Amino acid sequence: MKKNMGTADKTIRIGIAVVIAVLYFTNVISGTWAILLGILAIAFILTSFISFCPLYFPFGINTFKKKKR
């Protein structure tokens, strides 16, 4: 898998996952919404750690910038 997520993209995804977790643990969201948003948060965290988003691939999106040597 080639990296296709940049630093800003990963930071935004992790931030959204944290917000979802806070909403869940403060009982703002519950039930079906909590489950769906929890799955989304887990997907955001996993894709951020591996720097690859499978949904970007078919559309040719790439926010990863290679470092110049």
PQR file of N, CA, C, O and H, with PARSE charges and radii, in Angstrom:
ATOM      1  N   MET A   1       0.831  -1.176   0.000 -0.4000 1.5000
ATOM      2  CA  MET A   1       0.000   0.000   0.000 -0.0000 2.0000
ATOM      3  C   MET A   1       0.882   1.248   0.000  0.5500 1.7000
ATOM      4  O   MET A   1       1.737   1.413   0.871 -0.5500 1.4000
ATOM      5  N   LYS A   2       0.673   2.103  -0.960 -0.4000 1.5000
ATOM      6  CA  LYS A   2       1.387   3.364  -1.001 -0.0000 2.0000
ATOM      7  C   LYS A   2       0.645   4.371  -0.127  0.5500 1.7000
ATOM      8  O   LYS A   2      -0.586   4.399  -0.102 -0.5500 1.4000
ATOM      9  H   LYS A   2      -0.021   1.970  -1.668  0.4000 1.0000
ATOM     10  N   LYS A   3       1.394   5.184   0.579 -0.4000 1.5000
ATOM     11  CA  LYS A   3       0.776   6.209   1.421 -0.0000 2.0000
ATOM     12  C   LYS A   3       0.030   7.197   0.542  0.5500 1.7000
ATOM     13  O   LYS A   3       0.539   7.629  -0.492 -0.5500 1.4000
ATOM     14  H   LYS A   3       2.394   5.161   0.560  0.4000 1.0000
ATOM     15  N   ASN A   4      -1.189   7.555   0.963 -0.4000 1.5000
ATOM     16  CA  ASN A   4      -1.945   8.547   0.219 -0.0000 2.0000
ATOM     17  C   ASN A   4      -2.601   9.580   1.137  0.5500 1.7000
ATOM     18  O   ASN A   4      -3.511  10.296   0.719 -0.5500 1.4000
ATOM     19  H   ASN A   4      -1.602   7.204   1.804  0.4000 1.0000
ATOM     20  N   MET A   5      -2.136   9.656   2.393 -0.4000 1.5000
ATOM     21  CA  MET A   5      -2.687  10.619   3.342 -0.0000 2.0000
ATOM     22  C   MET A   5      -1.569  11.477   3.921  0.5500 1.7000
ATOM     23  O   MET A   5      -0.558  10.964   4.401 -0.5500 1.4000
ATOM     24  H   MET A   5      -1.396   9.074   2.733  0.4000 1.0000
ATOM     25  N   GLY A   6      -1.765  12.776   3.869 -0.4000 1.5000
ATOM     26  CA  GLY A   6      -0.791  13.707   4.411 -0.0000 2.0000
ATOM     27  C   GLY A   6      -1.014  13.957   5.891  0.5500 1.7000
ATOM     28  O   GLY A   6      -1.958  13.436   6.485 -0.5500 1.4000
ATOM     29  H   GLY A   6      -2.586  13.193   3.479  0.4000 1.0000
ATOM     30  N   THR A   7      -0.140  14.760   6.478 -0.4000 1.5000
ATOM     31  CA  THR A   7      -0.186  15.057   7.904 -0.0000 2.0000
ATOM     32  C   THR A   7      -1.466  15.783   8.296  0.5500 1.7000
ATOM     33  O   THR A   7      -2.088  15.444   9.303 -0.5500 1.4000
ATOM     34  H   THR A   7       0.626  15.183   5.995  0.4000 1.0000
ATOM     35  N   ALA A   8      -1.860  16.769   7.517 -0.4000 1.5000
ATOM     36  CA  ALA A   8      -3.083  17.519   7.832 -0.0000 2.0000
ATOM     37  C   ALA A   8      -4.301  16.604   7.790  0.5500 1.7000
ATOM     38  O   ALA A   8      -5.176  16.695   8.652 -0.5500 1.4000
ATOM     39  H   ALA A   8      -1.355  17.044   6.699  0.4000 1.0000
ATOM     40  N   ASP A   9      -4.364  15.734   6.807 -0.4000 1.5000
ATOM     41  CA  ASP A   9      -5.469  14.792   6.668 -0.0000 2.0000
ATOM     42  C   ASP A   9      -5.553  13.864   7.879  0.5500 1.7000
ATOM     43  O   ASP A   9      -6.633  13.623   8.417 -0.5500 1.4000
ATOM     44  H   ASP A   9      -3.653  15.659   6.107  0.4000 1.0000
ATOM     45  N   LYS A  10      -4.402  13.351   8.295 -0.4000 1.5000
ATOM     46  CA  LYS A  10      -4.370  12.456   9.459 -0.0000 2.0000
ATOM     47  C   LYS A  10      -4.768  13.197  10.731  0.5500 1.7000
ATOM     48  O   LYS A  10      -5.489  12.650  11.565 -0.5500 1.4000
ATOM     49  H   LYS A  10      -3.525  13.546   7.858  0.4000 1.0000
ATOM     50  N   THR A  11      -4.311  14.420  10.887 -0.4000 1.5000
ATOM     51  CA  THR A  11      -4.633  15.210  12.077 -0.0000 2.0000
ATOM     52  C   THR A  11      -6.133  15.483  12.163  0.5500 1.7000
ATOM     53  O   THR A  11      -6.723  15.374  13.237 -0.5500 1.4000
ATOM     54  H   THR A  11      -3.726  14.865  10.210  0.4000 1.0000
ATOM     55  N   ILE A  12      -6.738  15.830  11.056 -0.4000 1.5000
ATOM     56  CA  ILE A  12      -8.180  16.088  11.029 -0.0000 2.0000
ATOM     57  C   ILE A  12      -8.959  14.827  11.383  0.5500 1.7000
ATOM     58  O   ILE A  12      -9.917  14.888  12.154 -0.5500 1.4000
ATOM     59  H   ILE A  12      -6.258  15.918  10.183  0.4000 1.0000
ATOM     60  N   ARG A  13      -8.559  13.687  10.827 -0.4000 1.5000
ATOM     61  CA  ARG A  13      -9.249  12.426  11.115 -0.0000 2.0000
ATOM     62  C   ARG A  13      -9.139  12.040  12.595  0.5500 1.7000
ATOM     63  O   ARG A  13     -10.120  11.610  13.201 -0.5500 1.4000
ATOM     64  H   ARG A  13      -7.781  13.638  10.201  0.4000 1.0000
ATOM     65  N   ILE A  14      -7.956  12.195  13.166 -0.4000 1.5000
ATOM     66  CA  ILE A  14      -7.777  11.863  14.580 -0.0000 2.0000
ATOM     67  C   ILE A  14      -8.589  12.828  15.445  0.5500 1.7000
ATOM     68  O   ILE A  14      -9.175  12.424  16.449 -0.5500 1.4000
ATOM     69  H   ILE A  14      -7.159  12.545  12.674  0.4000 1.0000
ATOM     70  N   GLY A  15      -8.621  14.097  15.054 -0.4000 1.5000
ATOM     71  CA  GLY A  15      -9.429  15.079  15.789 -0.0000 2.0000
ATOM     72  C   GLY A  15     -10.907  14.723  15.778  0.5500 1.7000
ATOM     73  O   GLY A  15     -11.574  14.817  16.808 -0.5500 1.4000
ATOM     74  H   GLY A  15      -8.145  14.425  14.238  0.4000 1.0000
ATOM     75  N   ILE A  16     -11.420  14.319  14.638 -0.4000 1.5000
ATOM     76  CA  ILE A  16     -12.825  13.920  14.538 -0.0000 2.0000
ATOM     77  C   ILE A  16     -13.088  12.691  15.403  0.5500 1.7000
ATOM     78  O   ILE A  16     -14.119  12.614  16.072 -0.5500 1.4000
ATOM     79  H   ILE A  16     -10.878  14.243  13.801  0.4000 1.0000
ATOM     80  N   ALA A  17     -12.162  11.729  15.396 -0.4000 1.5000
ATOM     81  CA  ALA A  17     -12.324  10.531  16.211 -0.0000 2.0000
ATOM     82  C   ALA A  17     -12.346  10.883  17.701  0.5500 1.7000
ATOM     83  O   ALA A  17     -13.120  10.305  18.465 -0.5500 1.4000
ATOM     84  H   ALA A  17     -11.324  11.792  14.854  0.4000 1.0000
ATOM     85  N   VAL A  18     -11.510  11.818  18.109 -0.4000 1.5000
ATOM     86  CA  VAL A  18     -11.492  12.250  19.513 -0.0000 2.0000
ATOM     87  C   VAL A  18     -12.812  12.920  19.889  0.5500 1.7000
ATOM     88  O   VAL A  18     -13.351  12.672  20.967 -0.5500 1.4000
ATOM     89  H   VAL A  18     -10.881  12.288  17.488  0.4000 1.0000
ATOM     90  N   VAL A  19     -13.328  13.762  19.007 -0.4000 1.5000
ATOM     91  CA  VAL A  19     -14.613  14.421  19.264 -0.0000 2.0000
ATOM     92  C   VAL A  19     -15.724  13.383  19.414  0.5500 1.7000
ATOM     93  O   VAL A  19     -16.560  13.493  20.312 -0.5500 1.4000
ATOM     94  H   VAL A  19     -12.890  13.963  18.131  0.4000 1.0000
ATOM     95  N   ILE A  20     -15.736  12.391  18.551 -0.4000 1.5000
ATOM     96  CA  ILE A  20     -16.748  11.326  18.640 -0.0000 2.0000
ATOM     97  C   ILE A  20     -16.620  10.591  19.972  0.5500 1.7000
ATOM     98  O   ILE A  20     -17.626  10.300  20.619 -0.5500 1.4000
ATOM     99  H   ILE A  20     -15.058  12.302  17.822  0.4000 1.0000
ATOM    100  N   ALA A  21     -15.386  10.290  20.384 -0.4000 1.5000
ATOM    101  CA  ALA A  21     -15.173   9.596  21.664 -0.0000 2.0000
ATOM    102  C   ALA A  21     -15.666  10.448  22.830  0.5500 1.7000
ATOM    103  O   ALA A  21     -16.308   9.930  23.743 -0.5500 1.4000
ATOM    104  H   ALA A  21     -14.569  10.526  19.858  0.4000 1.0000
ATOM    105  N   VAL A  22     -15.378  11.732  22.809 -0.4000 1.5000
ATOM    106  CA  VAL A  22     -15.837  12.623  23.885 -0.0000 2.0000
ATOM    107  C   VAL A  22     -17.358  12.673  23.915  0.5500 1.7000
ATOM    108  O   VAL A  22     -17.956  12.615  24.988 -0.5500 1.4000
ATOM    109  H   VAL A  22     -14.857  12.153  22.067  0.4000 1.0000
ATOM    110  N   LEU A  23     -17.989  12.781  22.750 -0.4000 1.5000
ATOM    111  CA  LEU A  23     -19.450  12.798  22.701 -0.0000 2.0000
ATOM    112  C   LEU A  23     -20.041  11.507  23.254  0.5500 1.7000
ATOM    113  O   LEU A  23     -21.070  11.531  23.928 -0.5500 1.4000
ATOM    114  H   LEU A  23     -17.503  12.828  21.878  0.4000 1.0000
ATOM    115  N   TYR A  24     -19.398  10.391  22.974 -0.4000 1.5000
ATOM    116  CA  TYR A  24     -19.887   9.107  23.472 -0.0000 2.0000
ATOM    117  C   TYR A  24     -19.744   9.014  24.993  0.5500 1.7000
ATOM    118  O   TYR A  24     -20.693   8.650  25.688 -0.5500 1.4000
ATOM    119  H   TYR A  24     -18.562  10.372  22.426  0.4000 1.0000
ATOM    120  N   PHE A  25     -18.560   9.342  25.503 -0.4000 1.5000
ATOM    121  CA  PHE A  25     -18.310   9.190  26.933 -0.0000 2.0000
ATOM    122  C   PHE A  25     -19.015  10.240  27.787  0.5500 1.7000
ATOM    123  O   PHE A  25     -19.121  10.067  29.001 -0.5500 1.4000
ATOM    124  H   PHE A  25     -17.790   9.637  24.938  0.4000 1.0000
ATOM    125  N   THR A  26     -19.497  11.322  27.184 -0.4000 1.5000
ATOM    126  CA  THR A  26     -20.301  12.304  27.919 -0.0000 2.0000
ATOM    127  C   THR A  26     -21.796  12.069  27.695  0.5500 1.7000
ATOM    128  O   THR A  26     -22.624  12.896  28.078 -0.5500 1.4000
ATOM    129  H   THR A  26     -19.410  11.462  26.198  0.4000 1.0000
ATOM    130  N   ASN A  27     -22.131  10.950  27.079 -0.4000 1.5000
ATOM    131  CA  ASN A  27     -23.510  10.524  26.823 -0.0000 2.0000
ATOM    132  C   ASN A  27     -24.305  11.504  25.961  0.5500 1.7000
ATOM    133  O   ASN A  27     -25.525  11.594  26.099 -0.5500 1.4000
ATOM    134  H   ASN A  27     -21.458  10.279  26.768  0.4000 1.0000
ATOM    135  N   VAL A  28     -23.644  12.223  25.091 -0.4000 1.5000
ATOM    136  CA  VAL A  28     -24.337  13.089  24.146 -0.0000 2.0000
ATOM    137  C   VAL A  28     -24.903  12.246  23.007  0.5500 1.7000
ATOM    138  O   VAL A  28     -25.995  12.522  22.510 -0.5500 1.4000
ATOM    139  H   VAL A  28     -22.653  12.150  24.979  0.4000 1.0000
ATOM    140  N   ILE A  29     -24.162  11.220  22.595 -0.4000 1.5000
ATOM    141  CA  ILE A  29     -24.658  10.294  21.582 -0.0000 2.0000
ATOM    142  C   ILE A  29     -24.819   8.918  22.220  0.5500 1.7000
ATOM    143  O   ILE A  29     -24.056   8.534  23.107 -0.5500 1.4000
ATOM    144  H   ILE A  29     -23.275  10.995  22.999  0.4000 1.0000
ATOM    145  N   SER A  30     -25.815   8.194  21.758 -0.4000 1.5000
ATOM    146  CA  SER A  30     -26.041   6.845  22.283 -0.0000 2.0000
ATOM    147  C   SER A  30     -26.821   6.036  21.249  0.5500 1.7000
ATOM    148  O   SER A  30     -27.272   6.564  20.233 -0.5500 1.4000
ATOM    149  H   SER A  30     -26.434   8.506  21.037  0.4000 1.0000
ATOM    150  N   GLY A  31     -26.963   4.772  21.525 -0.4000 1.5000
ATOM    151  CA  GLY A  31     -27.731   3.902  20.641 -0.0000 2.0000
ATOM    152  C   GLY A  31     -27.076   3.683  19.295  0.5500 1.7000
ATOM    153  O   GLY A  31     -25.859   3.527  19.192 -0.5500 1.4000
ATOM    154  H   GLY A  31     -26.596   4.343  22.350  0.4000 1.0000
ATOM    155  N   THR A  32     -27.909   3.675  18.263 -0.4000 1.5000
ATOM    156  CA  THR A  32     -27.446   3.400  16.905 -0.0000 2.0000
ATOM    157  C   THR A  32     -26.431   4.433  16.427  0.5500 1.7000
ATOM    158  O   THR A  32     -25.444   4.081  15.782 -0.5500 1.4000
ATOM    159  H   THR A  32     -28.897   3.802  18.347  0.4000 1.0000
ATOM    160  N   TRP A  33     -26.669   5.699  16.739 -0.4000 1.5000
ATOM    161  CA  TRP A  33     -25.727   6.748  16.337 -0.0000 2.0000
ATOM    162  C   TRP A  33     -24.360   6.530  16.963  0.5500 1.7000
ATOM    163  O   TRP A  33     -23.334   6.735  16.315 -0.5500 1.4000
ATOM    164  H   TRP A  33     -27.472   5.985  17.263  0.4000 1.0000
ATOM    165  N   ALA A  34     -24.346   6.116  18.214 -0.4000 1.5000
ATOM    166  CA  ALA A  34     -23.065   5.875  18.887 -0.0000 2.0000
ATOM    167  C   ALA A  34     -22.308   4.735  18.214  0.5500 1.7000
ATOM    168  O   ALA A  34     -21.091   4.809  18.047 -0.5500 1.4000
ATOM    169  H   ALA A  34     -25.179   5.949  18.741  0.4000 1.0000
ATOM    170  N   ILE A  35     -23.014   3.699  17.833 -0.4000 1.5000
ATOM    171  CA  ILE A  35     -22.373   2.557  17.168 -0.0000 2.0000
ATOM    172  C   ILE A  35     -21.820   2.980  15.808  0.5500 1.7000
ATOM    173  O   ILE A  35     -20.666   2.692  15.488 -0.5500 1.4000
ATOM    174  H   ILE A  35     -24.003   3.639  17.969  0.4000 1.0000
ATOM    175  N   LEU A  36     -22.629   3.654  15.018 -0.4000 1.5000
ATOM    176  CA  LEU A  36     -22.195   4.079  13.676 -0.0000 2.0000
ATOM    177  C   LEU A  36     -21.022   5.055  13.751  0.5500 1.7000
ATOM    178  O   LEU A  36     -20.046   4.907  13.015 -0.5500 1.4000
ATOM    179  H   LEU A  36     -23.566   3.888  15.278  0.4000 1.0000
ATOM    180  N   LEU A  37     -21.110   6.037  14.621 -0.4000 1.5000
ATOM    181  CA  LEU A  37     -20.018   7.001  14.751 -0.0000 2.0000
ATOM    182  C   LEU A  37     -18.779   6.357  15.361  0.5500 1.7000
ATOM    183  O   LEU A  37     -17.656   6.745  15.040 -0.5500 1.4000
ATOM    184  H   LEU A  37     -21.903   6.157  15.219  0.4000 1.0000
ATOM    185  N   GLY A  38     -18.975   5.371  16.241 -0.4000 1.5000
ATOM    186  CA  GLY A  38     -17.836   4.640  16.803 -0.0000 2.0000
ATOM    187  C   GLY A  38     -17.081   3.860  15.739  0.5500 1.7000
ATOM    188  O   GLY A  38     -15.851   3.835  15.733 -0.5500 1.4000
ATOM    189  H   GLY A  38     -19.887   5.055  16.502  0.4000 1.0000
ATOM    190  N   ILE A  39     -17.814   3.230  14.846 -0.4000 1.5000
ATOM    191  CA  ILE A  39     -17.187   2.510  13.731 -0.0000 2.0000
ATOM    192  C   ILE A  39     -16.428   3.488  12.837  0.5500 1.7000
ATOM    193  O   ILE A  39     -15.314   3.199  12.401 -0.5500 1.4000
ATOM    194  H   ILE A  39     -18.814   3.250  14.851  0.4000 1.0000
ATOM    195  N   LEU A  40     -17.028   4.638  12.567 -0.4000 1.5000
ATOM    196  CA  LEU A  40     -16.365   5.663  11.767 -0.0000 2.0000
ATOM    197  C   LEU A  40     -15.084   6.148  12.452  0.5500 1.7000
ATOM    198  O   LEU A  40     -14.056   6.329  11.800 -0.5500 1.4000
ATOM    199  H   LEU A  40     -17.933   4.873  12.921  0.4000 1.0000
ATOM    200  N   ALA A  41     -15.153   6.357  13.758 -0.4000 1.5000
ATOM    201  CA  ALA A  41     -13.978   6.820  14.511 -0.0000 2.0000
ATOM    202  C   ALA A  41     -12.858   5.784  14.459  0.5500 1.7000
ATOM    203  O   ALA A  41     -11.692   6.141  14.293 -0.5500 1.4000
ATOM    204  H   ALA A  41     -15.989   6.210  14.287  0.4000 1.0000
ATOM    205  N   ILE A  42     -13.199   4.522  14.599 -0.4000 1.5000
ATOM    206  CA  ILE A  42     -12.187   3.457  14.524 -0.0000 2.0000
ATOM    207  C   ILE A  42     -11.556   3.427  13.134  0.5500 1.7000
ATOM    208  O   ILE A  42     -10.341   3.277  13.002 -0.5500 1.4000
ATOM    209  H   ILE A  42     -14.146   4.232  14.734  0.4000 1.0000
ATOM    210  N   ALA A  43     -12.377   3.569  12.105 -0.4000 1.5000
ATOM    211  CA  ALA A  43     -11.850   3.593  10.728 -0.0000 2.0000
ATOM    212  C   ALA A  43     -10.914   4.785  10.534  0.5500 1.7000
ATOM    213  O   ALA A  43      -9.866   4.654   9.902 -0.5500 1.4000
ATOM    214  H   ALA A  43     -13.364   3.690  12.212  0.4000 1.0000
ATOM    215  N   PHE A  44     -11.283   5.935  11.069 -0.4000 1.5000
ATOM    216  CA  PHE A  44     -10.427   7.123  10.958 -0.0000 2.0000
ATOM    217  C   PHE A  44      -9.089   6.903  11.650  0.5500 1.7000
ATOM    218  O   PHE A  44      -8.043   7.265  11.110 -0.5500 1.4000
ATOM    219  H   PHE A  44     -12.134   6.041  11.583  0.4000 1.0000
ATOM    220  N   ILE A  45      -9.114   6.314  12.841 -0.4000 1.5000
ATOM    221  CA  ILE A  45      -7.870   6.069  13.582 -0.0000 2.0000
ATOM    222  C   ILE A  45      -6.984   5.079  12.818  0.5500 1.7000
ATOM    223  O   ILE A  45      -5.788   5.317  12.651 -0.5500 1.4000
ATOM    224  H   ILE A  45      -9.963   6.021  13.279  0.4000 1.0000
ATOM    225  N   LEU A  46      -7.569   3.975  12.358 -0.4000 1.5000
ATOM    226  CA  LEU A  46      -6.785   2.962  11.642 -0.0000 2.0000
ATOM    227  C   LEU A  46      -6.168   3.523  10.358  0.5500 1.7000
ATOM    228  O   LEU A  46      -4.986   3.309  10.088 -0.5500 1.4000
ATOM    229  H   LEU A  46      -8.540   3.782  12.494  0.4000 1.0000
ATOM    230  N   THR A  47      -6.967   4.236   9.577 -0.4000 1.5000
ATOM    231  CA  THR A  47      -6.431   4.781   8.335 -0.0000 2.0000
ATOM    232  C   THR A  47      -5.375   5.852   8.600  0.5500 1.7000
ATOM    233  O   THR A  47      -4.449   6.018   7.807 -0.5500 1.4000
ATOM    234  H   THR A  47      -7.927   4.409   9.797  0.4000 1.0000
ATOM    235  N   SER A  48      -5.509   6.572   9.702 -0.4000 1.5000
ATOM    236  CA  SER A  48      -4.498   7.575  10.051 -0.0000 2.0000
ATOM    237  C   SER A  48      -3.173   6.930  10.408  0.5500 1.7000
ATOM    238  O   SER A  48      -2.114   7.435  10.035 -0.5500 1.4000
ATOM    239  H   SER A  48      -6.262   6.437  10.346  0.4000 1.0000
ATOM    240  N   PHE A  49      -3.222   5.818  11.127 -0.4000 1.5000
ATOM    241  CA  PHE A  49      -1.983   5.158  11.535 -0.0000 2.0000
ATOM    242  C   PHE A  49      -1.259   4.493  10.366  0.5500 1.7000
ATOM    243  O   PHE A  49      -0.030   4.437  10.358 -0.5500 1.4000
ATOM    244  H   PHE A  49      -4.082   5.408  11.430  0.4000 1.0000
ATOM    245  N   ILE A  50      -1.998   3.991   9.384 -0.4000 1.5000
ATOM    246  CA  ILE A  50      -1.332   3.346   8.249 -0.0000 2.0000
ATOM    247  C   ILE A  50      -1.125   4.304   7.081  0.5500 1.7000
ATOM    248  O   ILE A  50      -0.514   3.936   6.078 -0.5500 1.4000
ATOM    249  H   ILE A  50      -2.997   4.037   9.390  0.4000 1.0000
ATOM    250  N   SER A  51      -1.631   5.536   7.205 -0.4000 1.5000
ATOM    251  CA  SER A  51      -1.482   6.582   6.179 -0.0000 2.0000
ATOM    252  C   SER A  51      -2.037   6.173   4.819  0.5500 1.7000
ATOM    253  O   SER A  51      -1.528   6.598   3.782 -0.5500 1.4000
ATOM    254  H   SER A  51      -2.127   5.835   8.020  0.4000 1.0000
ATOM    255  N   PHE A  52      -3.064   5.361   4.825 -0.4000 1.5000
ATOM    256  CA  PHE A  52      -3.673   4.909   3.579 -0.0000 2.0000
ATOM    257  C   PHE A  52      -5.183   4.898   3.727  0.5500 1.7000
ATOM    258  O   PHE A  52      -5.718   4.307   4.665 -0.5500 1.4000
ATOM    259  H   PHE A  52      -3.478   5.015   5.667  0.4000 1.0000
ATOM    260  N   CYS A  53      -5.869   5.553   2.803 -0.4000 1.5000
ATOM    261  CA  CYS A  53      -7.329   5.553   2.796 -0.0000 2.0000
ATOM    262  C   CYS A  53      -7.803   4.806   1.549  0.5500 1.7000
ATOM    263  O   CYS A  53      -7.552   5.252   0.429 -0.5500 1.4000
ATOM    264  H   CYS A  53      -5.435   6.034   2.041  0.4000 1.0000
ATOM    265  N   PRO A  54      -8.483   3.678   1.731 -0.5600 1.5000
ATOM    266  CA  PRO A  54      -8.929   2.903   0.570  0.2800 2.0000
ATOM    267  C   PRO A  54      -9.928   3.652  -0.315  0.5500 1.7000
ATOM    268  O   PRO A  54     -10.024   3.360  -1.507 -0.5500 1.4000
ATOM    269  N   LEU A  55     -10.669   4.607   0.238 -0.4000 1.5000
ATOM    270  CA  LEU A  55     -11.613   5.374  -0.575 -0.0000 2.0000
ATOM    271  C   LEU A  55     -10.921   6.400  -1.459  0.5500 1.7000
ATOM    272  O   LEU A  55     -11.489   6.834  -2.461 -0.5500 1.4000
ATOM    273  H   LEU A  55     -10.591   4.845   1.207  0.4000 1.0000
ATOM    274  N   TYR A  56      -9.708   6.794  -1.104 -0.4000 1.5000
ATOM    275  CA  TYR A  56      -8.958   7.725  -1.948 -0.0000 2.0000
ATOM    276  C   TYR A  56      -8.448   7.036  -3.211  0.5500 1.7000
ATOM    277  O   TYR A  56      -8.351   7.665  -4.265 -0.5500 1.4000
ATOM    278  H   TYR A  56      -9.246   6.442  -0.289  0.4000 1.0000
ATOM    279  N   PHE A  57      -8.126   5.766  -3.112 -0.4000 1.5000
ATOM    280  CA  PHE A  57      -7.491   5.028  -4.204 -0.0000 2.0000
ATOM    281  C   PHE A  57      -8.282   5.075  -5.515  0.5500 1.7000
ATOM    282  O   PHE A  57      -7.710   5.452  -6.537 -0.5500 1.4000
ATOM    283  H   PHE A  57      -8.204   5.255  -2.256  0.4000 1.0000
ATOM    284  N   PRO A  58      -9.574   4.708  -5.535 -0.5600 1.5000
ATOM    285  CA  PRO A  58     -10.286   4.695  -6.824  0.2800 2.0000
ATOM    286  C   PRO A  58     -10.447   6.083  -7.453  0.5500 1.7000
ATOM    287  O   PRO A  58     -10.613   6.204  -8.667 -0.5500 1.4000
ATOM    288  N   PHE A  59     -10.397   7.127  -6.620 -0.4000 1.5000
ATOM    289  CA  PHE A  59     -10.573   8.482  -7.132 -0.0000 2.0000
ATOM    290  C   PHE A  59      -9.250   9.180  -7.422  0.5500 1.7000
ATOM    291  O   PHE A  59      -9.235  10.313  -7.905 -0.5500 1.4000
ATOM    292  H   PHE A  59     -10.262   7.028  -5.634  0.4000 1.0000
ATOM    293  N   GLY A  60      -8.149   8.512  -7.131 -0.4000 1.5000
ATOM    294  CA  GLY A  60      -6.834   9.075  -7.409 -0.0000 2.0000
ATOM    295  C   GLY A  60      -6.437  10.228  -6.494  0.5500 1.7000
ATOM    296  O   GLY A  60      -5.593  11.045  -6.859 -0.5500 1.4000
ATOM    297  H   GLY A  60      -8.162   7.592  -6.739  0.4000 1.0000
ATOM    298  N   ILE A  61      -7.036  10.299  -5.314 -0.4000 1.5000
ATOM    299  CA  ILE A  61      -6.727  11.364  -4.373 -0.0000 2.0000
ATOM    300  C   ILE A  61      -5.457  11.004  -3.612  0.5500 1.7000
ATOM    301  O   ILE A  61      -5.292   9.868  -3.167 -0.5500 1.4000
ATOM    302  H   ILE A  61      -7.723   9.635  -5.017  0.4000 1.0000
ATOM    303  N   ASN A  62      -4.572  11.968  -3.467 -0.4000 1.5000
ATOM    304  CA  ASN A  62      -3.336  11.742  -2.734 -0.0000 2.0000
ATOM    305  C   ASN A  62      -2.948  13.047  -2.041  0.5500 1.7000
ATOM    306  O   ASN A  62      -2.607  14.025  -2.707 -0.5500 1.4000
ATOM    307  H   ASN A  62      -4.706  12.890  -3.829  0.4000 1.0000
ATOM    308  N   THR A  63      -2.997  13.068  -0.691 -0.4000 1.5000
ATOM    309  CA  THR A  63      -2.621  14.261   0.065 -0.0000 2.0000
ATOM    310  C   THR A  63      -1.243  14.100   0.691  0.5500 1.7000
ATOM    311  O   THR A  63      -0.800  14.973   1.438 -0.5500 1.4000
ATOM    312  H   THR A  63      -3.273  12.273  -0.150  0.4000 1.0000
ATOM    313  N   PHE A  64      -0.558  12.993   0.396 -0.4000 1.5000
ATOM    314  CA  PHE A  64       0.767  12.726   0.943 -0.0000 2.0000
ATOM    315  C   PHE A  64       1.832  13.455   0.132  0.5500 1.7000
ATOM    316  O   PHE A  64       1.892  13.333  -1.091 -0.5500 1.4000
ATOM    317  H   PHE A  64      -0.919  12.284  -0.210  0.4000 1.0000
ATOM    318  N   LYS A  65       2.658  14.203   0.822 -0.4000 1.5000
ATOM    319  CA  LYS A  65       3.743  14.917   0.168 -0.0000 2.0000
ATOM    320  C   LYS A  65       5.063  14.232   0.487  0.5500 1.7000
ATOM    321  O   LYS A  65       5.404  14.049   1.655 -0.5500 1.4000
ATOM    322  H   LYS A  65       2.609  14.302   1.816  0.4000 1.0000
ATOM    323  N   LYS A  66       5.800  13.857  -0.541 -0.4000 1.5000
ATOM    324  CA  LYS A  66       7.103  13.221  -0.334 -0.0000 2.0000
ATOM    325  C   LYS A  66       8.113  14.259   0.101  0.5500 1.7000
ATOM    326  O   LYS A  66       8.098  15.397  -0.369 -0.5500 1.4000
ATOM    327  H   LYS A  66       5.523  14.006  -1.490  0.4000 1.0000
ATOM    328  N   LYS A  67       8.999  13.853   1.010 -0.4000 1.5000
ATOM    329  CA  LYS A  67      10.054  14.754   1.474 -0.0000 2.0000
ATOM    330  C   LYS A  67      11.138  14.833   0.412  0.5500 1.7000
ATOM    331  O   LYS A  67      11.521  13.821  -0.175 -0.5500 1.4000
ATOM    332  H   LYS A  67       9.011  12.929   1.392  0.4000 1.0000
ATOM    333  N   LYS A  68      11.631  16.046   0.170 -0.4000 1.5000
ATOM    334  CA  LYS A  68      12.732  16.231  -0.778 -0.0000 2.0000
ATOM    335  C   LYS A  68      14.037  15.981  -0.058  0.5500 1.7000
ATOM    336  O   LYS A  68      14.198  16.368   1.099 -0.5500 1.4000
ATOM    337  H   LYS A  68      11.320  16.868   0.647  0.4000 1.0000
ATOM    338  N   ARG A  69      14.956  15.345  -0.727 -0.4000 1.5000
ATOM    339  CA  ARG A  69      16.259  15.048  -0.115 -0.0000 2.0000
ATOM    340  C   ARG A  69      17.278  16.060  -0.488  0.5500 1.7000
ATOM    341  O   ARG A  69      18.429  15.964  -0.061 -0.5500 1.4000
ATOM    342  H   ARG A  69      14.824  15.030  -1.668  0.4000 1.0000
TER
END
